[in-house]
Amino acid sequence: MPFFEKFRRWLKGSFFCKKCRREFHTMCYGFGEAICPDCYKGEQPFLFFDNSYLLNRITAHLLNQRTTQTDSPSYDPTLIHPTSVPTAIEIT
């Protein structure tokens, strides 16, 4: 496949369903195989990037990093109840 064709498919997020072989587009960059929304039955991984293309490898790496970062609980100060946060500091 020529470079520009791969790049165009990568920009469009063009994937082929592994089960029904229908082409569909995702809201992320990349191309390869996936499980389309009609065939998806709860399988954990559903996007399978074509690793022969450099931008797909970069996208897959970034997506995997993002999922591992969200797995760990994080401290969010906006979720703290306002009564548990001091509102004024007394200086003596």
Residue pairs with C-beta under 8 A, 6 or more apart in sequence:
6 31
6 53
7 55
9 31
10 29
10 30
10 31
10 53
10 55
10 56
11 29
12 25
12 31
13 25
13 26
13 27
13 28
13 29
13 30
13 31
14 23
14 24
14 25
14 31
15 23
15 24
15 25
15 26
15 30
15 31
15 32
15 33
15 34
15 36
15 47
16 22
16 23
16 32
16 33
16 34
17 23
17 24
17 33
17 34
17 35
17 36
17 38
17 39
18 33
18 34
18 35
18 39
18 48
19 35
19 36
19 39
20 36
20 38
20 39
22 36
22 38
24 34
24 36
24 37
26 34
26 47
28 47
28 59
28 63
29 55
29 59
30 47
30 49
30 50
30 55
30 56
30 59
30 60
31 49
31 50
31 53
31 56
32 47
32 48
32 49
32 50
32 56
33 48
33 50
34 46
34 47
34 48
35 43
35 46
40 46
47 63
49 56
49 57
49 59
49 60
50 56
51 57
51 60
